[in-house]
Amino acid sequence: MTRDIARRPLAGPQRLVLADGTYDSIRAMILDHEISPGEHLGIDELARSLSVSQTPVREALARLEADGLVTKIPLRGYEATDLLSVQQFDDLFQFRSLIEPWAATEASRRSTRRQVEALDAELARAESISLAGLASTYPEFVEHDTRFHALVARASGSHYVEEAFIRTHCHMHLFRVYKATLNIEANAPSEGKFVQNMFEEYYQGGKRPLALSEHVEIAAAIAGGNGAAAGELMLSHIESSRMRFIPAVEALNAQV
């Protein structure tokens, strides 16, 4: 009897925890480049390495496909998606420049007190991130960046804008770009160092990273009900980010 129960597939909360854990593990391997862009993902191999059955691996890969981190190839299975091309990167930021300034403007007049407090709490959390070194703090700043922009999108009051932001997965793509630049530095030190300096200036410059300073200004405009300023600051922030990341994307594409 005990053996029969043990053989039954997990259901309910247990299965959800296993599925989420498998998803998180594979996602982390892709973002950290343990699984390289374009690499084939074998379901059997992943199941063995994670000590799970094939079912949670299949479920995780389906979710990662929706995230844009893996692609399903007919008759071949799944592959980790390639890094963004220069054109795809530019398209992504053009899209952001259309929806996020509008979201910030709307948030200045539609956000609730609780939503403004959530923005303040997120900024306080980011201020506490250690500046010990970009290699260790960059992942935390990426997570902060994701949460901040998601909070602004939610505060706009538009479910469609919030969904559109989530589905672009721009911050996951940028994290992959950063991790890939470490390989550039190993293979082409001068070019890699230039790219790293661009990241450091934006995410670790001075006592407060430039990206965080821009977030603080945007949040203040939203809290103050200044829609015009909120929209303009968000647009400037996105363009500032694009200008700093484009050299990394161009350098990575030149390596291909």
Stockholm file with secondary structure:
# STOCKHOLM 1.0

chainA/1-256         MTRDIARRPLAGPQRLVLADGTYDSIRAMILDHEISPGEHLGIDELARSLSVSQTPVREALARLEADGLVTKIPLRGYEATDLLSVQQFDDLFQFRSLIEPWAATEASRRSTRRQVEALDAELARAESISLAGLASTYPEFVEHDTRFHALVARASGSHYVEEAFIRTHCHMHLFRVYKATLNIEANAPSEGKFVQNMFEEYYQGGKRPLALSEHVEIAAAIAGGNGAAAGELMLSHIESSRMRFIPAVEALNAQV
#=GR chainA/1-256 SS CHHHHHHSCCCHHHHHHHHHHHHHHHHHHHHTTSSCTTCEECHHHHHHHHTCCHHHHHHHHHHHHHHTSEEEETTTEEEECCCCCHHHHHHHHHHHHHHHHHHHHHHHHHCCHHHHHHHHHHHHHHHTSCCSCHHHHHHHHHHHHHHHHHHHHHHTTCHHHHHHHHHHCHHHHHHHHHHHHHHHHHHSHHHHHHHHHHHHHHHHCSSSCHHHHHHHHHHHHHHTTCHHHHHHHHHHHHHHHHHHHHHHHHHHHHHC
#=GC SS_cons         CHHHHHHSCCCHHHHHHHHHHHHHHHHHHHHTTSSCTTCEECHHHHHHHHTCCHHHHHHHHHHHHHHTSEEEETTTEEEECCCCCHHHHHHHHHHHHHHHHHHHHHHHHHCCHHHHHHHHHHHHHHHTSCCSCHHHHHHHHHHHHHHHHHHHHHHTTCHHHHHHHHHHCHHHHHHHHHHHHHHHHHHSHHHHHHHHHHHHHHHHCSSSCHHHHHHHHHHHHHHTTCHHHHHHHHHHHHHHHHHHHHHHHHHHHHHC
//
